[in-house]
Amino acid sequence: MDDLERLAELIRTRNRTEGEITAIIGRPAQIGHLGEYIAAKIFSIRLHESAVHKGSDGEFTDGPLAGCSVNIKWYARCEGILDINPAGIPDYYLVLAGPRADVGSSRGRVRPWVIESVFLFDALKLTEALRRRGVKLGIATSVAQHLWEAAEIYPEAKNGEYSVTEEQRKLLSLFRGDNVL
């Protein structure tokens, strides 16, 4: 029974923490909602009032992408997949990602909520490239590694369409694994 008592204690702690997170972001403490909140603060994105807006989570409010719609994702692991709704394609996908996935079983591995890298995809260009390769769009769409590399804006600036500012770098670094684990 010791493991169950300890597990119950840890769940109570997690529930208290999730309550505090919900108070800050105004939505349930799920990785998707949290990622939207973090991205909105760092990248000047106005989120839609409804969390179920078709195709996008909000739009950029300033900079080179001002007025463009964006779908924000936060994946605990960078596994080369992206959820794409073919019935609602935004202007951009902004993906916050944890560490690159290791090959093999996930059994016994932690999936911490950290941000190791950020990717910005032009959604139209991405979906056209995927369709040309015969990739089916939907949940867990497989995106080739070279497309991820070309879309990276943090920590390395490989996407020429958007440059992360020093302030944005500083804010993103708050969520790196070495700062939160």
N, C-alpha and C positions, 0 to 999 in steps of 0.2 A: 504493500500500500504506500510505501514511501515515495515511489515514483509518481503515483496518482496525486498524492498530497502536494508534491513539488510542482507537478504539471498544473494542478488547479491554482496554485499560487502564481505561477508564471502567466497563466491565462488571465487572472484578475489584474495583474500588472499590465499586461498587454491591453486589456479592455480600458483601463484608466488612461493609458497613453493614447489609445485611439480616440477616446473622448476628448482629450486635450487637442489632438490634431484636428478633429472635426470642428471644434470651437474656433480654430484658426482659419481653416479653409472653407468652412460653411457647407461641406459635403461629407459623406461618409469617408472614413480613413482607408480608402482603397488605393492601391498603387496608381491606377489610372487617374483618379480625381486629384491625387497629390501631385502627380506629374504635370497635370494641366495647371494647377495652382503655381507650382515652381516655375514652369515655363512662362506662364503669363507674367509673373513678377520679373523674371530675368530678361525676357525677350520683348517686352512691351506688347502683350497680346490682350485684347479685350475678349474675355470669354463670353459665350452666349449664356443667357439666363438659364436656359434649359440644358441639362446635361445630355439630352437625347436629340440634339439638333442633327439633322441628317447630313452626314458627310464632313462636318467640321466642328471644331470645338470653339472657334473664335476667329478673330482676325488681328493681324499686326496693326498697331496704331501709329508707328512712326518708322523712320529709316527707309531703306530701299524697298522693303516689302509692305509698306503701309497700304492698308486697304485689301490686302490679299488674305484669303481664307486659309486656315491651317488646321490640320488634324494632328493632335499631340498624342504621342505614345510614350510610355515609360516601361521598358522591359528590364527586369532584374538581371537578365543575362543577354548578351549580344549573340543571338543564335542564327542570324541571317534570315529571319522571318519578319514579315510586316503584315498586320491586319489591314486589308484593303476592301472597302465596300464599293463594288463596281457601280452601284446605283447612286453613289454620292461621293464623287471625287472632288477634293478640295483643290486649292491652288498649290498647297505645300503640305508635306508631312514633316513634322519635327519630331525626331525620335531621341529620347534620352535613354541611355543604355548602361547597364552594369558591365561587369567584366565579360570578356569573350568566353563563350561556352566551351567547356572541356569535352572531349570525346568520351563517351562511356555513360554509365548509369549516373543518375542524379541522386541515387540512394545515399542518405547520410550527408548530403551536401547542403550547405546553407545558401539561400537565395536572398542575400541582403539587399535592402533598398538603397543602392548607391548609384552615383552617376559617374561613370568612367569616360564616357564619350557621348557626343551629340552629333546627330546627322540631320541634314536638311535636304529633302528631296523635292524637286519640282515634280509635282504629282502627274502632270500630263506627260512629261518626258519619261518618267519612270514607268507609268502604265503602258505607254507605247512600246518601250523597250521590252517590257515583260511579255506583252502580247506578241511581238515579233518573234520572241523565243518560244512561244507556245505555252507560256506559264499561265495557269488558271488563277484568276484573281479571286480573293476571298479571305477567310480567316487563315492565318498562318501561311501567307503567300511567301514562297521561297524567292529571295532576292539574291542574285549573284554577288559574290564578294567584291568584285571590281566596282559594282554600283554603290555598295556601302562605302568603299574607300573614297570614291569620287564625291560622295555626299558629306563626308566628315567636315565638321566645322570646329570641333573641340575634341580632344586637346590639340590636334593638329588642324591647320586650316588648309584643307584640300579642295573645298568647294569655293570656286571663285565668285560665286553669286552673293555670298554673305560672309562678312568678317566679324568675328566675336570681339567685342571691345575688352579692354583690360578689366573694367568693372564687371562685365559679364563673366570673364574668366575667374575673377575672384569669387563671385557668388556661386558659380558652378563648383569651384573647388571645395566649398563647404560640404558638398555631398559626395566627395570622392571616398572610396573605401578606406584609405589611410586616415581619413578625418572622422569617420563615423563608427568604425569597428573597434 
